[in-house]
Amino acid sequence: MKRILALILSVALMLSIAVPAYATGDENIDGGGGNMGSGTSTSYWNPGMDGVRVSVINVDSHAVVGNVIDLTNKTPASGIIHFGKVSKLSYNTGRSISPVVGNYSYINPSQSLPRIISSGSYPASIDAIRSYFTDEQVIRAIAGYVGMDFDTLICGDYKIVIEPIAYLVYNGSNYAMTATEAALYDQVVDGNLRYWMGSLTHQNLPLAIFLEEADLGYPAWSGSTTSKVSNEQIISSLGIGIVRFNDEVEEPEVNAFDYEYRVDTDVITSVEVSGGQSDPDNPVTVQFVIEGSTYTISNVYYPDGDSQLVWVKWHTPDEPCVCTIQVRVLGGGTAQSTITANIVDLDGNDPPNPVADDRNDTFTLADIPEKEEVASASWGIWSPWWQENWVWVENWEKCWHTDRWTDSEGKSHTDRWYHWVDNGWWEDQGWWEFDYNAYTASLTATMVITPDNLSPTASSSALKSGYGIQQSVTASVSTTQSSAVTAAQNAVTYFPEFNYEGFWRLLDRSISGKRSTFAFKDNPYSTYNRPTHFTPIWYPDGSYTPYTWLLDCWTPAGMLSLNLTDSLRISGDLWEDWHIAPTT
């Protein structure tokens, strides 16, 4: 049996408690947390009201497999508001948040959970968390809950994702929410959840579980473990732990670059600015120094304890290079000071000229690859507004009076006296409040391949091997902040005869607004200089499926990209269309 090798999650705890005797595996855990607020009569959380959401993820496709379940030792309220059983991975690939009242399903496991979320008086235990989720009996129970065979679950093709859940009262209603759901819901209510429940929803809940090593597309957390975090930080990096099953622990992938861009492309570079409060009385300005030019973004605002994503749109050079971007923050606040971008050229790997006597007797069809795919993104901008609070400032002053009179004997008298007069004034002793304006972008696309219309025996869905195909990709971006988003700008097509590697075609692009179209470039090996790709003469009968990676649709929250495929049927080869007759 393979060992349960790594639990890549992190919890905010300090005390050790006894661990189950059957625990096995090597842990990779770090954690943090801070003091909790006192709450109000209508918005509060009781320590211990926690649990976890568990989902099983396919290692290759990152798809959710089987049932998603919630485990807790508690009995949540019958009419609790929740958001369904949605894995963090589903939210990060475009699933929107949708509240549901009642009918919340959960499981009280036979082997009770350890405390998940720390509070000031009730710290969780890092050893207990590690032991519990690497315990064989717990893993067997999870396999049963999600509907999988235990040996299949631990074969190395799947990982278990664990997300902390809090059961809280907000505005007088009971809620169940993961850290990711709390961040998404806070965007819906314009920051009100963070305002009242931030010590839980934006501190101890997301910091209860996070990654120490990058995995499944999520980074290791290297930020503060004792203070509040932003919605963007939660959505992108926090509230997720991973149990993996391998014979050997994989070394984390090391990437020396913060960004990888393509040449001659509009891109967006972002940083997260935080520290103190930035408002119109104390504004922050951010400068990006890129390729000798300085881009200045003024009036960057955010409330105390939060942050603001700041970005710049620029165009990459025409030649590959490594670009070092300097970031300066003026007026307070901090951000990453240096960003390194690797700028690459995808052109120049076109397939070689096919010839009539090509052979590949050992060809076997490879799996269609899946590169990074992010179909939607969200971000936001803090907007400050002044909350007036007019206060009377007292300024009491003596008002003196002098009385003079002559008595009956003719003597003069003088008497000075005073009374107090408030010569105060009204003064606005208000403060800055902030609204969070959320924005989104989503990318959709279609890919169609057709036989070259110069193929004499092709139909709309089939052709003989050796003839050419043509391709069309149409992409569209919908967004609520057009100025902050680029169109999809590059598309690369890979072919089954090369096992989807080694050779590819960078497609010609045409962009109008946020709509892009792509097609093959003119092929120099085509007799008629057609925009075509020739199928190899030896390709076996059956499905012929090119694969296209659509990319470089940039947003402040990162790049949107899609995996696309389309198929034609190969039936016969072009030699069948040739007839050699004897001369007479």
Buried (B, 14 or more C-beta within 10 A) or exposed (E): EEBBBBBBBBBBBEEEEEBBEEBBBEBBBBBBBBEBBEBEEEBBBBBBBBBBBBBBBEBEEBBBBBBBBBBBBBEBBEEBBBBBBBBBBBBBBBBEBEBEEEEBEBBEBEEEBBBBBBBEEEBBBBBBBBBBBBBBEBBEBBBEBBEBEBEEBBEEBBBBBBBBBBBBBBEEBBBBBBBBBBBBBBBBBBBBBBBBBBBBBBBBBBBBBBBBBBBBEBBBBEBBBEBBBBBBBBBBBBBBBBBBBBEEBEEBEEEEBBBEBBBBBBBBBBBBBBBBBBBEEEBBBBBBEBEEEEBEBEEBBBBEBBBBBBBBBBEBEEEBBEBEBEBEBEEBBBBEEEBEBBBBBBBEBBBEEBEEEBEEEEBEEEEEEEBBBBBBBBBBBBEBEEEEEEEEEEEEEEEEEEEEEEEEEEEEEEEEEEEEEEEEEEEEEEEBBBEBBBBBBBBBBEBEBBBBEBBEBBEEEBBBBBBBBBBBBBBBBEBEBEEBBBBBBBBBBBBBBBBBEEBBBBBEBEBEEBEBBBBBBEBEBBEEEBBBBBBBBBBBEEEBBBBBBBBBBBBBBBBBBBBBEBEBEBBBBBEEEEEEEEEE
